Amino acid sequence: MTTDKNKQTARRLIEAWNRHDAGVFDEIVAADAVLRVSDPNLPRGPEGFKSRLEADIKSFPDRNFAIELEIAEGDLVMQRIHMTGTHTGPWGPRPATGKTISVRGVVGMRFKDGKVIEAWDVFDDLGAMRQLGLYREP
């Protein structure tokens, strides 16, 4: 696949996340894809992505990802993301606060034959916890 096709597919994944459309993952995520995030127990493939989306919806149902910058080379697409959302459900062990967050992060995806085979993200969780009042400086 071309770099442009990989970028289109990466954007589709982000758009599906924003729409809570887990069905798209069956089309664009390889059966053995690895999602490298804080939960090491996620299953491989589309089911891992669906599980992560479900957890995200419970914590921040109005979460929105806006792509601010996208760089692609070969089989790799990197996106700088601006995420906003309201914390209305538990986020891991943290109880809902009802507060909103606005943080930035990076999402990376690797492709093979037009499908995501590996993905990871790094967001400013400390910044999010500060905005939610869940972290205070020592």
Residue pairs with C-beta under 8 A, 6 or more apart in sequence:
1 9
1 111
1 113
1 114
3 72
3 73
3 74
3 77
4 72
5 114
6 72
6 75
6 76
6 77
6 109
6 111
6 114
7 70
7 72
7 77
9 28
9 109
9 111
9 114
9 115
9 116
10 70
10 72
10 77
10 79
10 107
10 109
10 116
11 67
11 70
12 24
12 28
13 24
13 25
13 28
13 29
13 49
13 109
13 116
13 119
14 65
14 67
14 79
14 81
14 107
15 21
16 22
16 23
16 24
16 25
17 53
17 56
17 63
17 65
18 63
18 64
18 65
20 53
20 57
22 46
22 49
22 50
22 53
22 54
25 46
25 49
25 50
25 53
26 46
28 114
28 115
28 116
29 45
29 46
29 49
29 115
29 116
30 45
30 112
30 113
30 115
30 116
30 117
31 44
31 45
31 46
32 44
32 45
32 117
33 44
33 45
33 46
33 48
33 49
33 115
33 116
33 117
33 118
33 119
34 44
34 48
34 117
34 118
34 119
35 42
35 44
35 48
35 49
35 52
35 119
35 120
36 118
36 119
36 120
37 52
37 120
37 121
39 52
39 55
42 48
42 51
42 52
43 51
49 119
56 63
57 63
58 89
58 90
59 85
59 87
59 88
59 89
59 90
59 91
59 96
60 85
60 86
60 87
60 88
60 89
60 91
60 101
61 85
61 86
61 88
61 89
62 85
62 86
62 88
63 83
63 84
63 85
64 83
64 84
64 85
65 81
65 82
65 83
65 107
66 81
66 82
66 83
66 84
67 79
67 80
67 81
68 79
68 80
68 81
68 82
68 104
69 79
69 80
70 77
70 78
70 79
70 80
71 77
71 78
71 79
72 78
75 110
75 111
75 112
76 108
76 109
76 110
76 111
77 108
77 109
77 111
78 106
78 107
78 108
79 106
79 107
79 108
80 104
80 105
80 106
81 104
81 105
81 106
81 107
81 121
81 123
82 102
82 103
82 104
83 101
83 102
83 103
83 104
83 105
83 123
84 100
84 101
84 102
85 100
85 101
86 98
86 99
86 100
86 101
87 94
87 96
87 97
87 98
87 99
87 100
87 101
87 132
88 96
88 98
89 96
90 96
94 129
94 132
94 134
97 132
97 133
97 134
99 131
99 132
99 133
100 131
101 127
101 128
101 131
101 132
102 131
103 123
103 124
103 125
103 127
103 128
103 131
104 123
104 124
105 121
105 122
105 123
105 124
106 121
106 122
106 123
107 119
107 120
107 121
108 119
108 120
108 121
109 116
109 118
109 119
110 116
110 117
110 118
110 119
111 117
126 135
129 135
